[in-house]
Amino acid sequence: MNRTLLAFFEACVSAVFFIPALAWLHRKRFHDLHKAVRYGTLAFYLSAIYSLAGLPQILYCSFDANCNFQPFLYMFSDWRSTGLNVLLFVPLGMMLPLLWADFRPLWKTLLAGFGISFFIETLQLFSLRATDINDLMTNTSGTLVGYCIGRFILKVSARLAPPDSHGDFTLVCLMVLLIMFFLQPFLFTALWELLYGRIPRFLFFSFSSCNIPPLMV
């Protein structure tokens, strides 16, 4: 729960940057307010994933080759972590076929889910987090579950999948990556130091247990 609260807070901070960016893209590229809102929802979700996965940021980046390449190691004994890794990618698998007709084929959605998971595991080499092949398996499984949910929704209302370009998906992912790595850490840490000691006690204990480092300039 502590990590979830932190991820939500970090995603809210990242919204300070991606909302103006999407507003500019809406004016220059999308010309569709509904599309910009949908992409904003995706950007918020991806920002939360970035935080939950503990990926590196410009202020905190250190190489540590802590890897597990043995499939199913501790996967079933640590069922809570396994379940959370599956649930984490369910929204992605659901949103892709709903937002982009190009992702209606199952293999394209699974490839996108696997690719994002692989990218996360690679980046975790630079964030003192474990790179685990089991995370690839569980994240891809979550993408599959989400895809099934998305396809069911499409059967109810096929109009929910506009013929948008899947290039927009790449654009949103790149935007979130740049914001979460280069910009968001400075604002988030500054806000944390500003609010330190002023936030409600239950939130203080939740966030402080996440070991947020001080601002380094």
C-alpha contacts under 8 A as a table, 3 or more apart, distances in Angstrom:
res1	aa1	res2	aa2	distance
1	M	4	T	5.01
1	M	5	L	6.31
1	M	206	S	7.78
2	N	5	L	5.32
2	N	6	L	6.37
2	N	206	S	4.74
2	N	207	F	6.24
2	N	209	S	7.25
2	N	210	C	7.00
3	R	6	L	5.06
3	R	7	A	6.10
3	R	52	L	6.54
3	R	206	S	7.87
3	R	207	F	7.69
3	R	210	C	6.72
4	T	7	A	5.06
4	T	8	F	6.19
4	T	52	L	7.03
5	L	8	F	5.14
5	L	9	F	6.25
5	L	206	S	7.40
5	L	207	F	7.35
6	L	9	F	5.07
6	L	10	E	6.09
6	L	51	S	7.66
6	L	206	S	7.98
6	L	207	F	6.12
6	L	210	C	7.67
7	A	10	E	5.04
7	A	11	A	6.03
7	A	47	S	7.83
7	A	48	A	4.92
7	A	49	I	7.46
7	A	51	S	5.09
7	A	52	L	5.71
8	F	11	A	5.13
8	F	12	C	6.21
8	F	48	A	6.07
9	F	12	C	5.09
9	F	13	V	6.35
10	E	13	V	5.07
10	E	14	S	6.24
10	E	47	S	7.40
10	E	48	A	6.89
10	E	51	S	6.75
10	E	184	Q	7.81
10	E	188	F	6.70
11	A	14	S	4.99
11	A	15	A	6.25
11	A	44	F	5.65
11	A	45	Y	7.57
11	A	47	S	5.08
11	A	48	A	5.17
11	A	51	S	7.68
12	C	15	A	5.08
12	C	16	V	7.11
12	C	44	F	7.44
13	V	16	V	5.53
13	V	17	F	7.69
13	V	184	Q	6.60
13	V	187	L	7.22
13	V	188	F	6.19
14	S	17	F	5.49
14	S	18	F	6.38
14	S	44	F	7.68
14	S	47	S	6.94
14	S	179	I	6.78
14	S	180	M	6.74
14	S	184	Q	5.48
15	A	18	F	4.99
15	A	19	I	5.49
15	A	44	F	6.81
16	V	19	I	6.06
16	V	20	P	7.23
17	F	20	P	5.92
17	F	21	A	6.46
17	F	179	I	6.95
17	F	183	L	7.92
17	F	184	Q	7.72
18	F	21	A	4.79
18	F	22	L	5.93
18	F	40	G	7.46
18	F	43	A	7.43
18	F	175	M	7.41
18	F	176	V	7.36
18	F	179	I	7.45
19	I	22	L	5.15
19	I	23	A	6.10
19	I	40	G	6.87
20	P	23	A	4.92
20	P	24	W	6.21
21	A	24	W	5.18
21	A	25	L	6.23
22	L	25	L	4.85
22	L	26	H	5.86
22	L	36	A	6.16
22	L	39	Y	7.84
22	L	40	G	7.10
23	A	26	H	5.00
23	A	27	R	6.41
23	A	36	A	7.25
24	W	27	R	5.19
24	W	28	K	6.18
25	L	28	K	4.99
25	L	29	R	5.15
25	L	30	F	6.13
25	L	36	A	7.99
26	H	29	R	5.56
26	H	30	F	4.48
26	H	31	H	5.05
26	H	32	D	6.31
26	H	33	L	6.71
26	H	36	A	6.05
27	R	30	F	6.63
27	R	31	H	5.63
28	K	31	H	6.99
30	F	33	L	7.76
30	F	35	K	7.05
30	F	36	A	7.07
32	D	35	K	5.31
32	D	36	A	6.42
33	L	36	A	5.04
33	L	37	V	6.27
34	H	37	V	5.12
34	H	38	R	6.25
35	K	38	R	5.07
35	K	39	Y	6.15
36	A	39	Y	5.10
36	A	40	G	6.06
37	V	40	G	4.92
37	V	41	T	6.36
38	R	41	T	5.17
38	R	42	L	6.45
38	R	99	L	7.57
39	Y	42	L	4.97
39	Y	43	A	6.06
39	Y	172	V	7.02
40	G	43	A	4.93
40	G	44	F	6.15
41	T	44	F	5.18
41	T	45	Y	6.30
42	L	45	Y	5.09
42	L	46	L	6.14
42	L	95	M	7.86
42	L	172	V	7.83
43	A	46	L	5.11
43	A	47	S	6.05
43	A	172	V	6.41
43	A	173	C	7.32
43	A	176	V	6.22
44	F	47	S	5.10
44	F	48	A	6.29
45	Y	48	A	5.13
45	Y	49	I	6.33
46	L	49	I	4.97
46	L	50	Y	6.17
46	L	173	C	7.46
46	L	176	V	6.93
47	S	50	Y	5.00
47	S	51	S	6.40
47	S	176	V	6.29
47	S	180	M	6.92
48	A	51	S	5.13
48	A	52	L	6.08
49	I	52	L	5.00
49	I	53	A	5.92
49	I	88	L	7.56
50	Y	53	A	5.38
50	Y	54	G	6.37
50	Y	55	L	5.78
50	Y	180	M	7.41
51	S	54	G	5.10
51	S	55	L	6.51
52	L	55	L	7.95
53	A	120	I	7.34
53	A	124	Q	7.76
54	G	124	Q	7.32
54	G	127	S	6.66
54	G	129	R	7.14
55	L	120	I	7.16
55	L	123	L	6.16
55	L	124	Q	5.65
55	L	126	F	7.57
55	L	127	S	5.68
56	P	60	Y	6.05
56	P	61	C	5.08
56	P	62	S	7.77
56	P	123	L	6.78
56	P	124	Q	7.00
56	P	126	F	5.95
56	P	127	S	4.83
56	P	181	F	6.88
57	Q	60	Y	5.21
57	Q	61	C	5.90
57	Q	180	M	6.83
57	Q	181	F	4.36
57	Q	182	F	6.74
57	Q	185	P	6.67
58	I	61	C	6.31
58	I	181	F	5.53
58	I	182	F	5.66
58	I	185	P	7.30
59	L	185	P	6.81
59	L	186	F	7.89
59	L	216	M	6.82
60	Y	127	S	7.34
61	C	126	F	5.61
61	C	127	S	5.60
62	S	125	L	7.97
62	S	126	F	4.81
62	S	127	S	5.63
62	S	128	L	6.61
63	F	125	L	5.65
63	F	126	F	4.10
63	F	127	S	6.58
63	F	128	L	6.79
64	D	125	L	5.39
64	D	126	F	6.02
64	D	127	S	7.19
64	D	128	L	5.46
64	D	129	R	7.65
65	A	125	L	5.55
65	A	130	A	7.78
65	A	131	T	7.80
66	N	125	L	6.98
66	N	128	L	7.63
66	N	129	R	7.05
66	N	130	A	5.01
66	N	131	T	6.12
67	C	130	A	5.67
67	C	131	T	4.60
67	C	132	D	5.78
68	N	130	A	7.51
68	N	131	T	6.24
68	N	132	D	4.74
68	N	133	I	6.21
69	F	132	D	6.37
69	F	133	I	5.36
70	Q	73	L	5.95
70	Q	133	I	6.91
70	Q	134	N	7.87
71	P	133	I	6.23
71	P	134	N	5.80
72	F	75	M	4.91
72	F	76	F	7.25
72	F	134	N	6.12
73	L	76	F	7.90
73	L	134	N	7.45
74	Y	77	S	5.13
74	Y	78	D	5.70
75	M	78	D	5.58
75	M	79	W	6.41
75	M	82	T	6.06
75	M	134	N	6.86
76	F	79	W	5.08
76	F	82	T	7.31
78	D	81	S	5.75
78	D	82	T	6.41
79	W	82	T	4.94
79	W	83	G	5.98
80	R	83	G	5.20
80	R	84	L	6.23
81	S	84	L	5.14
81	S	85	N	6.17
82	T	85	N	5.21
82	T	86	V	6.40
82	T	135	D	7.82
82	T	138	T	6.60
83	G	86	V	5.14
83	G	87	L	6.20
83	G	138	T	7.90
84	L	87	L	5.01
84	L	88	L	5.95
85	N	88	L	5.15
85	N	89	F	7.04
85	N	135	D	6.62
85	N	138	T	5.76
85	N	139	N	5.66
85	N	142	G	7.39
86	V	89	F	5.89
86	V	90	V	6.71
86	V	138	T	4.97
86	V	139	N	5.15
86	V	140	T	7.59
86	V	141	S	6.14
86	V	142	G	4.15
86	V	143	T	7.69
87	L	90	V	5.18
87	L	91	P	7.78
87	L	139	N	7.90
87	L	142	G	5.74
88	L	91	P	7.08
88	L	139	N	7.06
88	L	142	G	6.94
89	F	92	L	5.19
89	F	93	G	6.39
89	F	113	G	7.39
89	F	139	N	5.51
89	F	140	T	7.31
89	F	142	G	4.82
89	F	143	T	5.15
89	F	146	G	7.29
90	V	93	G	5.26
90	V	94	M	6.21
90	V	142	G	4.65
90	V	143	T	5.08
90	V	144	L	7.40
90	V	145	V	5.95
90	V	146	G	4.13
90	V	147	Y	7.57
91	P	94	M	5.01
91	P	95	M	5.96
91	P	143	T	7.55
91	P	146	G	5.84
92	L	95	M	5.21
92	L	96	L	6.14
92	L	113	G	7.23
92	L	143	T	6.21
92	L	146	G	6.72
93	G	96	L	5.74
93	G	97	P	7.40
93	G	109	T	6.45
93	G	110	L	7.60
93	G	113	G	6.97
93	G	142	G	7.12
93	G	143	T	4.07
93	G	144	L	6.16
93	G	145	V	6.95
93	G	146	G	4.14
93	G	147	Y	4.45
93	G	148	C	7.99
93	G	150	G	7.29
94	M	97	P	6.43
94	M	98	L	6.65
94	M	143	T	7.38
94	M	145	V	7.87
94	M	146	G	4.16
94	M	147	Y	4.74
94	M	148	C	7.30
94	M	149	I	5.95
94	M	150	G	4.37
94	M	151	R	7.76
95	M	98	L	5.01
95	M	99	L	5.81
95	M	146	G	7.80
95	M	147	Y	7.89
95	M	150	G	6.78
96	L	99	L	5.37
96	L	100	W	5.80
96	L	103	F	5.86
96	L	104	R	7.78
96	L	109	T	6.65
96	L	147	Y	7.74
97	P	100	W	5.28
97	P	101	A	5.87
97	P	102	D	7.29
97	P	103	F	4.78
97	P	104	R	4.77
97	P	109	T	7.33
97	P	147	Y	7.01
97	P	150	G	6.31
97	P	151	R	7.14
97	P	161	A	6.66
98	L	101	A	7.15
98	L	150	G	6.18
98	L	151	R	7.88
98	L	154	L	7.10
98	L	160	L	5.83
98	L	161	A	4.65
98	L	162	P	7.77
99	L	160	L	7.24
99	L	161	A	5.30
99	L	162	P	6.46
99	L	164	D	7.29
100	W	103	F	5.64
100	W	104	R	7.36
100	W	161	A	5.81
100	W	162	P	6.18
100	W	163	P	6.09
100	W	164	D	5.37
100	W	165	S	6.87
100	W	166	H	6.28
101	A	104	R	5.39
101	A	161	A	5.56
101	A	162	P	6.19
101	A	163	P	5.22
101	A	164	D	6.73
102	D	105	P	7.23
102	D	108	K	7.84
102	D	163	P	7.41
102	D	164	D	7.77
102	D	165	S	7.35
102	D	166	H	6.29
103	F	106	L	7.16
103	F	108	K	5.50
103	F	109	T	5.39
103	F	166	H	7.77
104	R	108	K	7.44
104	R	109	T	7.23
104	R	151	R	7.76
105	P	108	K	5.66
105	P	109	T	6.84
106	L	109	T	5.38
106	L	110	L	6.21
106	L	147	Y	7.37
107	W	110	L	5.10
107	W	111	L	5.91
108	K	111	L	5.04
108	K	112	A	6.18
109	T	112	A	5.09
109	T	113	G	6.20
109	T	143	T	7.37
109	T	144	L	7.93
109	T	147	Y	7.24
110	L	113	G	5.04
110	L	114	F	5.98
110	L	140	T	6.40
110	L	143	T	6.30
110	L	144	L	6.51
111	L	114	F	5.10
111	L	115	G	5.88
112	A	115	G	5.02
112	A	116	I	6.15
113	G	116	I	5.32
113	G	117	S	6.14
113	G	139	N	7.08
113	G	140	T	5.65
113	G	143	T	5.77
114	F	117	S	5.08
114	F	118	F	5.98
114	F	136	L	6.54
114	F	139	N	7.18
114	F	140	T	5.38
115	G	118	F	5.07
115	G	119	F	6.11
116	I	119	F	5.02
116	I	120	I	6.18
117	S	120	I	5.04
117	S	121	E	6.21
117	S	135	D	7.49
117	S	136	L	5.71
117	S	139	N	6.40
117	S	140	T	7.49
118	F	121	E	5.12
118	F	122	T	6.15
118	F	136	L	6.41
119	F	122	T	5.11
119	F	123	L	6.23
120	I	123	L	5.14
120	I	124	Q	6.18
121	E	124	Q	5.10
121	E	125	L	7.08
121	E	130	A	7.86
121	E	131	T	5.05
121	E	132	D	6.91
121	E	135	D	7.85
121	E	136	L	7.79
122	T	125	L	5.68
122	T	131	T	6.95
123	L	126	F	5.65
123	L	127	S	7.06
124	Q	127	S	4.96
124	Q	128	L	6.64
124	Q	129	R	5.24
124	Q	130	A	6.54
124	Q	131	T	6.06
125	L	128	L	6.51
125	L	129	R	6.58
125	L	130	A	7.14
125	L	131	T	6.49
126	F	129	R	7.65
131	T	135	D	7.95
132	D	135	D	5.45
132	D	136	L	7.16
133	I	136	L	5.19
133	I	137	M	6.63
134	N	137	M	5.02
134	N	138	T	6.16
135	D	138	T	5.14
135	D	139	N	5.78
136	L	139	N	5.31
136	L	140	T	6.05
137	M	140	T	5.30
137	M	141	S	6.15
138	T	141	S	4.93
138	T	142	G	6.16
139	N	142	G	5.02
139	N	143	T	6.29
140	T	143	T	4.93
140	T	144	L	6.34
141	S	144	L	5.03
141	S	145	V	6.39
142	G	145	V	5.09
142	G	146	G	6.17
143	T	146	G	5.09
143	T	147	Y	6.04
144	L	147	Y	5.00
144	L	148	C	6.36
145	V	148	C	5.27
145	V	149	I	6.50
146	G	149	I	5.06
146	G	150	G	6.12
147	Y	150	G	4.94
147	Y	151	R	6.07
148	C	151	R	5.16
148	C	152	F	6.22
149	I	152	F	5.13
149	I	153	I	6.35
150	G	153	I	5.10
150	G	154	L	6.23
151	R	154	L	4.93
151	R	155	K	6.35
152	F	155	K	5.19
152	F	156	V	6.67
153	I	156	V	5.15
153	I	157	S	6.29
153	I	158	A	7.74
154	L	157	S	4.96
154	L	158	A	4.53
154	L	159	R	7.47
154	L	160	L	6.53
154	L	161	A	7.29
155	K	158	A	5.84
157	S	160	L	6.04
158	A	161	A	6.27
159	R	162	P	6.67
164	D	168	D	7.60
165	S	168	D	5.78
165	S	169	F	7.75
166	H	169	F	5.20
166	H	170	T	6.97
167	G	170	T	5.20
167	G	171	L	6.31
168	D	171	L	4.85
168	D	172	V	6.17
169	F	172	V	5.21
169	F	173	C	6.25
170	T	173	C	5.14
170	T	174	L	6.11
171	L	174	L	5.19
171	L	175	M	6.11
172	V	175	M	5.05
172	V	176	V	6.24
173	C	176	V	5.25
173	C	177	L	6.21
174	L	177	L	5.07
174	L	178	L	6.23
175	M	178	L	5.35
175	M	179	I	6.16
176	V	179	I	5.14
176	V	180	M	5.91
177	L	180	M	5.32
177	L	181	F	6.02
178	L	181	F	5.32
178	L	182	F	5.76
178	L	183	L	7.38
179	I	182	F	5.52
179	I	183	L	4.99
179	I	184	Q	5.74
180	M	183	L	6.15
180	M	184	Q	5.08
180	M	185	P	6.79
181	F	184	Q	6.80
181	F	185	P	6.96
182	F	185	P	6.88
183	L	186	F	6.02
183	L	187	L	7.06
184	Q	187	L	5.40
184	Q	188	F	5.86
185	P	188	F	5.15
185	P	189	T	5.93
186	F	189	T	5.45
186	F	190	A	6.09
186	F	215	L	7.26
187	L	190	A	5.11
187	L	191	L	6.07
188	F	191	L	5.18
188	F	192	W	6.11
189	T	192	W	4.92
189	T	193	E	6.24
189	T	212	I	7.90
189	T	213	P	7.74
189	T	214	P	6.70
189	T	215	L	5.60
190	A	193	E	5.25
190	A	194	L	6.18
190	A	215	L	6.59
191	L	194	L	4.91
191	L	195	L	6.01
192	W	195	L	5.22
192	W	196	Y	5.77
193	E	196	Y	5.10
193	E	214	P	7.47
193	E	215	L	7.83
195	L	198	R	5.21
195	L	199	I	6.13
196	Y	199	I	6.72
196	Y	204	F	7.87
197	G	204	F	7.46
199	I	203	L	6.53
199	I	204	F	6.13
200	P	203	L	5.43
200	P	204	F	6.14
201	R	204	F	4.89
201	R	205	F	6.32
202	F	205	F	5.46
202	F	206	S	6.29
203	L	206	S	4.94
203	L	207	F	6.06
204	F	207	F	5.37
204	F	208	S	5.79
205	F	208	S	5.20
205	F	209	S	6.09
206	S	209	S	5.66
206	S	210	C	7.22
207	F	210	C	5.38
207	F	211	N	7.57
207	F	212	I	7.61
208	S	211	N	5.68
208	S	212	I	6.72
